[in-house]
Amino acid sequence: MSDLIANPKPGDNAQPLTISEISALLKRTVEDRFGFVRLRGELSGVKRAASGHFYCCLKDEGAVIDGVMWKGNAARLNFRAEDGLEVIATGKLTTYPGRSKYQIVIDSLELAGEGALLALLEKTRTRLAAEGLFAAERKRALPFLPQVIGVVTSPTGAVIRDILHRLADRFPSHVLVWPVLVQGQGAAEQVAAAVRGFSALQPGGPVPQPDVVIVARGGGSIEDLWSFNEEAVVRAIAECTIPVISAVGHETDTTLADFAADRRAPTPTAAAEMAVPVRADLAFTLADLAQRQRRAVYRPVELGRERLAARVRLLPRPENLLAPQAQRLDDLSERLRRALGDRSAKGRERLAGVAARLSPSLLLRSAAEAQRRLDRARLSPVLVERPLREGAHRLAALTRVMSQLHPEKPLERGYAIIRGAGGRALTTRTEAAGEARLLLQWRDGTLAAVPEGAAPPPPAPPPRKPAKSAPPPAQDDLFG
C-alpha cells in the first residue's frame, strides 16, 4: 500500500519544485536559447489593447505562435497590421507562466516581400473606398486663378524647385511651403498634419489660407512612396476644405493619396501647370476680348450712322411738306373772314326784329295777364290742414315715447344713477371701483360717496382770482 503523505526517501536528493519555480526555469531557458529570432508567418487575431500594446498570432500551415508588441514599438509601425498579411517578425521568444504558453515578444514587424505590401495596399484601398473617400462626387473643381498656393513637400528636394520654376514661368504666385518628411518614419504623420494645418488657416489671417494645396514628392519604389498610402494621409486629404492636387511619384506611380485628392497630376511639374494658367495666354485673351468689345461697341454706331444717312436721303424737304398746309391755312383764313361778316349781318337783322316786339305796351299787357291768372288761383285750406294734423299726431306719439325712455324716468320709482367724477353714468362695479369719488343722483337731488378702499380725494385747490377781461376788440365800421 502506497503512502498517502510524501516522505523523503533515503538517498533521494530531487526536491519537488513549485509551479512558479519550474515556470521561471523554463522562461530563462527559452529566453537564453532563443534571444533573437526572425519568424515568417501570417497575421491572425490582430488587436490593440487600450494600453497601446499590440497582440496577434503568427501561423503557417502547421503551427501557431502568440505574439505581443509593446506600445513603444507598436507606435512605430509603418503600416496598419491586419489579419491575413504575411509578415516577418523580429524579436525574442519567452514564456507566459499565467497560461503555460510560449510567445514571441516582437521588436519590429515587416511585410514579407512586395506581394504582401501590395496586398495590404489593396485591402486599405477597398476599405477606404467603401467609406466613400474616393467617390467622384466628392471631387471639387480647382480655382481658375489661385492667389495663394500651398505646397506640402520636402524643402530640400528637387520637387519644390521644379514647382517654383514652373509657377514662375506660367503665372508668378504667392507660394506657401510646409516642409515635411516624404519618406521614412513619421513622414505620414507630418504630411497629414501639414494638410490639416493648411485647411485650418483662416482667410484674412496673418498667414493667408491657400486657394489650392499641392501634395508633392518625386518618384521611387513602393516602399519609398508608402507614406502616401497611409490612412492618416488619405483621410487628411479627403477632409481638407481646400482643393488638393496629388503629385506623388512619376506618371506610372499610383498611391491612395491620388484617389483621395481632387486632381491627380502625373508629376510635380504637371501639378504646377494644373494650378495656374499661362499669364501670357491670359494677357492675349484679354487683349483679344478688349478688341472684340471695342468692335462690338463701335459697330452699332457705324451701322446707325449709315442707316441714318440712308433715311435722310429718302426724307422730303421741309418746305415741300409745309407748302400744302400753308395754302390750306390761307384758304381757311379767308373763309373765316367771310363767315364772320355774314354772321354779324344776320345777327343785326334778328336784333332789329326782336327790338320791334319789345315795346312798353306789349310788356304791360303781358304783366296784366299774369296778374289776372294769379288772382284766379285759390289755395284749398284742406290741403294745408291735413299735413299739419298728421304732423301733430306724430309729434305727440314721439313725445310720449321720449318721456318713457328718459334716463331719469326710473328715479321716480326709487332708483338712483351713479355718476363718476366727470359726470359720466357708471354701469358696472369695475367702473365704480376705479373712481375716487362717486355722485349718486336721486329724484330729489344728488349725494356724494367714496368707494370702499379708495384713496380720499385731494383737497380742492384755492379759488383763483378772476382774470381781468380784455377789452372787446375794436369792430370795424362796415360802412367805413
Phi, psi and omega per residue, in radians:
M1 nan 2.252 -3.104
S2 -1.289 2.736 -3.138
D3 -1.360 2.520 3.070
L4 -1.420 -0.457 -3.074
I5 -1.955 2.327 3.140
A6 -1.261 2.116 3.100
N7 -2.129 2.422 3.120
P8 -1.146 2.429 -3.134
K9 -1.707 2.641 -3.125
P10 -1.077 2.295 3.130
G11 1.453 -0.003 3.139
D12 -1.598 1.996 3.138
N13 -1.916 0.210 3.100
A14 -1.551 1.667 3.136
Q15 -1.344 2.468 3.108
P16 -1.136 2.434 3.109
L17 -1.730 2.603 3.049
T18 -1.387 2.882 3.136
I19 -1.100 -0.711 3.129
S20 -1.126 -0.662 -3.130
E21 -1.167 -0.775 -3.140
I22 -1.191 -0.591 3.104
S23 -1.147 -0.702 3.118
A24 -1.162 -0.691 3.111
L25 -1.109 -0.764 3.121
L26 -1.110 -0.712 -3.126
K27 -1.110 -0.743 -3.118
R28 -1.197 -0.662 -3.137
T29 -1.151 -0.795 -3.118
V30 -1.146 -0.780 -3.099
E31 -1.173 -0.596 3.104
D32 -1.236 -0.643 -3.094
R33 -1.377 -0.668 -3.072
F34 -2.121 1.020 -3.128
G35 -1.291 -0.375 3.090
F36 -2.540 2.082 3.133
V37 -2.423 2.723 3.002
R38 -2.183 2.090 -3.079
L39 -2.020 2.446 3.077
R40 -1.987 2.242 -3.124
G41 -2.980 -3.117 -3.118
E42 -1.758 2.353 -3.141
L43 -1.266 2.510 3.117
S44 -2.660 2.545 3.115
G45 1.092 0.657 -3.097
V46 -1.226 2.334 3.069
K47 -2.760 2.631 3.082
R48 -1.994 2.233 3.125
A49 -1.370 2.867 3.111
A50 -1.096 -0.432 3.129
S51 -1.306 -0.200 -3.097
G52 1.741 -0.144 3.117
H53 -1.263 2.681 -3.062
F54 -2.017 2.185 -3.112
Y55 -2.117 2.505 -3.140
C56 -2.839 3.129 3.000
C57 -2.238 2.480 3.033
L58 -1.900 2.261 -3.074
K59 -2.458 2.746 2.955
D60 -2.334 -2.747 -3.057
E61 -1.183 -0.417 -3.009
G62 -2.146 -0.150 -3.053
A63 -2.672 2.858 3.131
V64 -2.391 2.429 3.053
I65 -2.321 2.410 3.102
D66 -1.298 2.642 3.108
G67 -2.417 2.596 3.093
V68 -2.444 2.433 3.063
M69 -2.242 2.115 -3.098
W70 -1.196 2.767 -2.918
K71 -1.079 -0.506 3.121
G72 -1.093 -0.794 3.107
N73 -1.319 -0.588 -3.134
A74 -1.137 -0.562 3.141
A75 -1.212 -0.337 -3.106
R76 -1.672 0.171 3.112
L77 -1.134 2.396 -3.118
N78 -1.596 0.010 -3.138
F79 -2.569 2.918 3.119
R80 -1.566 1.943 -3.119
A81 -1.253 2.249 -3.133
E82 -2.386 2.795 3.094
D83 -1.087 2.452 3.082
G84 1.672 -0.185 3.130
L85 -1.366 2.443 3.067
E86 -1.621 2.119 -3.020
V87 -2.288 2.935 2.991
I88 -2.081 2.062 -3.100
A89 -1.814 2.308 3.108
T90 -1.978 2.289 -3.138
G91 3.072 -2.640 3.138
K92 -2.347 2.650 3.101
L93 -1.500 2.532 3.071
T94 -2.632 3.060 3.118
T95 -1.994 2.749 3.073
Y96 -2.044 1.703 -3.025
P97 -1.073 -0.456 -3.086
G98 -1.091 -0.424 -3.118
R99 -2.267 0.185 3.140
S100 0.943 0.781 3.134
K101 -2.149 2.752 2.994
Y102 -1.906 2.675 -3.078
Q103 -2.669 2.951 3.090
I104 -1.910 2.267 3.025
V105 -1.574 1.903 -2.982
I106 -1.490 2.232 3.026
D107 -1.615 -0.648 3.126
S108 -2.530 2.663 -3.105
L109 -2.335 2.220 -3.100
E110 -2.266 2.626 3.060
L111 -1.274 2.462 -3.063
A112 -1.515 1.353 3.072
G113 1.654 2.958 -3.092
E114 -1.197 -0.518 3.109
G115 -1.065 -0.759 3.107
A116 -1.142 -0.630 3.126
L117 -1.144 -0.726 3.114
L118 -1.180 -0.628 3.098
A119 -1.114 -0.734 3.088
L120 -1.112 -0.700 3.120
L121 -1.081 -0.734 -3.133
E122 -1.182 -0.669 3.100
K123 -1.106 -0.790 3.141
T124 -1.125 -0.726 3.131
R125 -1.084 -0.757 -3.127
T126 -1.121 -0.730 -3.120
R127 -1.170 -0.750 -3.132
L128 -1.251 -0.582 3.092
A129 -1.146 -0.626 3.103
A130 -1.121 -0.466 3.088
E131 -1.407 -0.104 3.120
G132 1.505 0.247 -3.106
L133 -1.264 -0.353 -3.111
F134 -1.859 0.192 -3.052
A135 -1.114 2.491 -3.106
A136 -1.170 -0.561 -3.112
E137 -1.225 -0.205 3.100
R138 -1.482 -0.233 -3.085
K139 -1.221 2.413 3.134
R140 -1.937 2.647 3.113
A141 -1.318 2.528 3.111
L142 -1.353 2.554 3.088
P143 -1.134 2.531 -3.085
F144 -1.165 -0.764 -3.092
L145 -2.401 1.473 -3.110
P146 -1.190 2.443 3.086
Q147 -1.418 -0.655 -3.122
V148 -2.240 2.367 3.138
I149 -2.115 2.194 3.084
G150 -1.698 2.384 -3.127
V151 -2.177 2.180 3.070
V152 -1.868 1.877 -3.124
T153 -2.924 3.141 3.083
S154 -1.334 2.351 -3.097
P155 -1.346 -0.166 -3.041
T156 -1.883 -0.112 -3.071
G157 -1.519 3.104 3.122
A158 -1.336 -0.257 -3.079
V159 -1.109 -0.851 -3.078
I160 -1.134 -0.617 3.121
R161 -1.173 -0.696 3.102
D162 -1.105 -0.731 -3.120
I163 -1.140 -0.814 -3.124
L164 -1.127 -0.680 3.134
H165 -1.134 -0.748 -3.139
R166 -1.174 -0.692 3.092
L167 -1.108 -0.706 3.128
A168 -1.130 -0.619 3.131
D169 -1.243 -0.715 -3.017
R170 -1.511 -0.992 -3.103
F171 -2.761 1.768 -3.139
P172 -0.973 2.241 -3.077
S173 -2.363 2.894 3.062
H174 -1.402 2.071 -3.055
V175 -2.000 2.266 3.016
L176 -1.894 2.156 -3.131
V177 -1.864 2.187 3.062
W178 -1.822 1.811 -3.063
P179 -1.237 2.335 3.137
V180 -2.531 2.866 2.919
L181 -1.381 2.440 -3.138
V182 -1.967 0.152 -3.127
Q183 -2.839 2.513 3.044
G184 1.679 -2.941 -3.073
Q185 -1.141 2.259 3.079
G186 1.450 -0.038 -3.125
A187 -1.156 -0.753 -3.114
A188 -1.075 -0.751 -3.138
E189 -1.106 -0.700 3.136
Q190 -1.180 -0.722 3.133
V191 -1.120 -0.779 3.124
A192 -1.088 -0.738 3.122
A193 -1.131 -0.631 3.131
A194 -1.170 -0.744 3.130
V195 -1.117 -0.771 3.108
R196 -1.170 -0.577 3.115
G197 -1.133 -0.758 3.067
F198 -1.083 -0.698 -3.126
S199 -1.177 -0.503 -3.094
A200 -1.426 -0.222 3.120
L201 -1.124 2.476 -3.110
Q202 -1.662 2.394 3.059
P203 -1.061 2.373 -3.141
G204 1.437 0.084 3.125
G205 -1.414 -3.119 3.118
P206 -1.065 -0.592 3.023
V207 -1.922 1.995 -3.045
P208 -1.161 2.588 3.083
Q209 -1.379 2.288 3.141
P210 -1.131 2.668 3.034
D211 -1.509 -0.382 3.088
V212 -2.644 2.571 -3.119
V213 -2.080 2.321 3.077
I214 -1.937 2.102 3.037
V215 -1.767 1.967 -2.940
A216 -2.270 2.611 3.023
R217 -2.808 2.630 3.103
G218 -1.300 -3.129 -3.102
G219 -1.294 2.941 -3.140
G220 3.007 -3.092 3.110
S221 -1.327 3.055 -3.140
I222 -1.126 -0.559 3.080
E223 -1.202 -0.656 3.133
D224 -1.151 -0.608 -3.096
L225 -1.616 0.121 -2.987
W226 -1.156 -0.469 -3.135
S227 -1.031 -0.511 -3.115
F228 -1.521 0.030 2.975
N229 -1.743 -0.066 -3.103
E230 -1.215 2.539 -3.103
E231 -1.086 -0.603 -3.128
A232 -1.084 -0.724 3.135
V233 -1.199 -0.745 -3.117
V234 -1.083 -0.792 -3.133
R235 -1.171 -0.662 3.128
A236 -1.103 -0.723 3.119
I237 -1.173 -0.716 -3.130
A238 -1.164 -0.572 -3.112
E239 -1.547 -0.084 -3.088
C240 -1.149 2.363 3.127
T241 -1.426 -0.067 -3.124
I242 -1.931 2.461 3.066
P243 -0.996 2.392 -3.033
V244 -2.093 2.364 3.005
I245 -1.919 2.175 3.114
S246 -1.691 2.132 3.131
A247 -2.294 1.203 -3.066
V248 -1.882 2.126 3.089
G249 1.363 -2.887 3.107
H250 -1.641 -3.022 -3.003
E251 -1.099 -0.565 -3.101
T252 -1.476 -0.202 -3.131
D253 -1.466 2.373 3.123
T254 -2.328 2.280 3.096
T255 -2.188 2.917 3.103
L256 -1.161 -0.426 3.075
A257 -1.108 -0.549 3.097
D258 -1.129 -0.663 3.140
F259 -1.208 -0.621 -3.086
A260 -1.413 -0.438 -3.090
A261 -1.251 2.803 3.109
D262 -1.277 -0.567 3.058
R263 -2.437 2.546 3.068
R264 -1.939 2.262 3.083
A265 -1.855 2.423 -3.133
P266 -1.167 -0.503 3.125
T267 -2.500 2.826 3.054
P268 -1.032 -0.624 3.095
T269 -1.113 -0.716 3.092
A270 -1.128 -0.552 3.088
A271 -1.107 -0.726 3.089
A272 -1.106 -0.644 3.107
E273 -1.187 -0.596 3.081
M274 -1.210 -0.572 -2.998
A275 -1.252 -0.663 -3.048
V276 -2.299 2.653 3.028
P277 -1.444 3.108 3.092
V278 -1.503 2.160 -3.073
R279 -1.107 -0.682 3.137
A280 -1.090 -0.691 3.098
D281 -1.130 -0.701 3.103
L282 -1.113 -0.740 3.127
A283 -1.100 -0.730 3.105
F284 -1.114 -0.741 3.132
T285 -1.103 -0.745 3.117
L286 -1.113 -0.727 3.120
A287 -1.107 -0.721 3.123
D288 -1.129 -0.742 3.116
L289 -1.129 -0.652 3.119
A290 -1.139 -0.716 3.110
Q291 -1.119 -0.752 3.106
R292 -1.126 -0.622 3.103
Q293 -1.132 -0.744 3.117
R294 -1.099 -0.764 3.108
R295 -1.095 -0.688 3.140
A296 -1.151 -0.552 3.130
V297 -1.330 -0.748 -3.069
Y298 -1.363 -0.494 -3.076
R299 -1.044 -0.845 3.089
P300 -1.040 -0.618 3.127
V301 -1.141 -0.773 3.119
E302 -1.125 -0.766 3.108
L303 -1.087 -0.704 3.125
G304 -1.123 -0.675 3.116
R305 -1.131 -0.728 3.114
E306 -1.126 -0.785 3.137
R307 -1.114 -0.672 3.137
L308 -1.123 -0.754 3.114
A309 -1.093 -0.693 3.125
A310 -1.135 -0.707 -3.139
R311 -1.231 -0.605 3.108
V312 -1.090 -0.673 3.124
R313 -1.147 -0.509 -3.130
L314 -1.477 -0.261 -3.114
L315 -1.310 2.487 3.062
P316 -1.301 2.890 3.123
R317 -1.264 2.559 -3.098
P318 -1.052 -0.680 -3.113
E319 -1.169 -0.503 3.092
N320 -1.250 -0.586 3.114
L321 -1.218 -0.604 -3.038
L322 -1.575 -0.257 -3.076
A323 -1.045 -0.865 3.137
P324 -1.075 -0.656 -3.124
Q325 -1.200 -0.631 3.104
A326 -1.151 -0.682 3.119
Q327 -1.146 -0.724 3.139
R328 -1.150 -0.639 3.098
L329 -1.091 -0.741 3.095
D330 -1.092 -0.702 -3.140
D331 -1.121 -0.797 -3.139
L332 -1.156 -0.606 3.111
S333 -1.106 -0.714 3.125
E334 -1.172 -0.727 3.115
R335 -1.128 -0.672 3.109
L336 -1.099 -0.718 -3.135
R337 -1.108 -0.737 -3.138
R338 -1.209 -0.673 -3.127
A339 -1.150 -0.676 3.117
L340 -1.131 -0.677 3.097
G341 -1.109 -0.759 3.125
D342 -1.126 -0.727 -3.111
R343 -1.144 -0.666 3.129
S344 -1.135 -0.697 3.133
A345 -1.129 -0.759 3.117
K346 -1.121 -0.654 3.113
G347 -1.117 -0.735 3.108
R348 -1.090 -0.662 3.106
E349 -1.108 -0.795 -3.137
R350 -1.128 -0.670 3.138
L351 -1.135 -0.667 3.109
A352 -1.138 -0.681 3.123
G353 -1.159 -0.726 -3.133
V354 -1.207 -0.694 -3.120
A355 -1.067 -0.541 3.118
A356 -1.160 -0.520 -3.128
R357 -1.493 -0.141 -3.114
L358 -1.664 0.859 3.085
S359 -1.450 2.706 -3.130
P360 -1.061 -0.615 -3.110
S361 -1.136 -0.681 3.119
L362 -1.160 -0.695 3.131
L363 -1.153 -0.723 3.131
L364 -1.161 -0.625 3.120
R365 -1.168 -0.679 3.136
S366 -1.182 -0.659 3.126
A367 -1.174 -0.690 3.133
A368 -1.147 -0.705 3.111
E369 -1.104 -0.702 3.106
A370 -1.144 -0.608 3.118
Q371 -1.169 -0.682 3.126
R372 -1.147 -0.702 3.109
R373 -1.119 -0.614 3.116
L374 -1.210 -0.646 -3.137
D375 -1.194 -0.565 -3.121
R376 -1.314 -0.344 -3.125
A377 -1.385 2.190 3.126
R378 -2.182 2.410 3.116
L379 -1.605 2.348 3.099
S380 -1.426 2.278 3.134
P381 -1.061 -0.497 -3.092
V382 -1.106 -0.623 -3.118
L383 -1.129 -0.445 -3.139
V384 -1.622 -0.680 -3.044
E385 -1.243 -0.634 -3.078
R386 -1.076 -0.867 3.095
P387 -1.068 -0.559 3.135
L388 -1.175 -0.740 3.133
R389 -1.130 -0.749 3.140
E390 -1.105 -0.682 3.114
G391 -1.164 -0.626 3.129
A392 -1.155 -0.730 3.115
H393 -1.065 -0.777 3.135
R394 -1.117 -0.655 3.139
L395 -1.150 -0.708 3.126
A396 -1.129 -0.715 3.139
A397 -1.125 -0.728 3.120
L398 -1.163 -0.571 3.111
T399 -1.152 -0.751 3.122
R400 -1.113 -0.764 3.132
V401 -1.115 -0.693 -3.116
M402 -1.126 -0.669 3.138
S403 -1.177 -0.590 3.117
Q404 -1.280 -0.567 -3.098
L405 -1.637 0.092 3.127
H406 -1.089 2.332 -3.088
P407 -1.091 -0.377 -3.139
E408 -1.652 0.051 3.118
K409 -1.103 -0.724 -3.135
P410 -1.120 -0.270 -3.140
L411 -1.095 -0.502 3.134
E412 -1.222 -0.317 3.134
R413 -1.736 0.199 3.049
G414 1.771 0.061 3.092
Y415 -1.460 2.886 3.116
A416 -2.338 2.666 3.097
I417 -1.879 2.227 3.141
I418 -1.720 2.145 -3.115
R419 -2.076 2.636 3.093
G420 -1.486 -2.964 -3.081
A421 -1.145 -0.561 -3.135
G422 -1.507 0.056 -3.136
G423 1.540 0.068 -3.131
R424 -1.405 2.349 3.132
A425 -1.196 2.320 -3.135
L426 -1.756 2.335 -3.056
T427 -1.997 -0.190 -3.112
T428 -2.270 2.786 3.115
R429 -1.156 -0.604 -3.127
T430 -1.104 -0.718 3.119
E431 -1.148 -0.694 -3.134
A432 -1.174 -0.623 -3.123
A433 -1.202 -0.415 -3.132
G434 -1.469 -0.095 3.136
E435 -1.609 2.502 3.089
A436 -1.418 -0.402 -3.099
R437 -2.609 2.413 -3.132
L438 -2.003 2.670 3.100
L439 -2.197 2.014 -3.123
L440 -1.668 2.089 -3.134
Q441 -1.766 2.143 3.101
W442 -1.901 -3.131 -3.122
R443 -1.160 -0.604 -3.041
D444 -1.893 0.199 3.106
G445 2.742 -2.951 -3.096
T446 -2.141 2.793 -3.134
L447 -2.526 2.270 3.129
A448 -1.461 2.566 3.130
A449 -2.587 2.742 3.130
V450 -2.074 2.245 3.114
P451 -1.104 2.635 3.141
E452 -1.157 2.232 3.139
G453 1.535 -0.066 3.133
A454 -1.427 2.626 3.112
A455 -1.222 2.548 3.135
P456 -1.103 2.571 -3.106
P457 -1.157 2.593 3.105
P458 -1.171 2.655 -3.141
P459 -1.109 2.591 -3.119
A460 -1.207 2.406 3.124
P461 -1.165 2.652 3.130
P462 -1.106 2.605 -3.114
P463 -1.145 2.429 3.084
R464 -1.463 2.640 3.044
K465 -1.297 2.409 -3.134
P466 -1.115 2.322 3.117
A467 -1.257 2.543 3.124
K468 -1.166 2.296 -3.132
S469 -1.289 2.387 3.129
A470 -1.289 2.559 3.121
P471 -1.095 2.519 3.137
P472 -1.053 2.497 3.125
P473 -1.102 2.574 -3.131
A474 -1.155 2.354 -3.111
Q475 -1.715 2.173 -3.139
D476 -1.208 2.584 3.083
D477 -1.306 2.047 3.141
L478 -1.077 -0.466 -3.093
F479 -1.837 0.155 3.122
G480 -1.290 nan nan
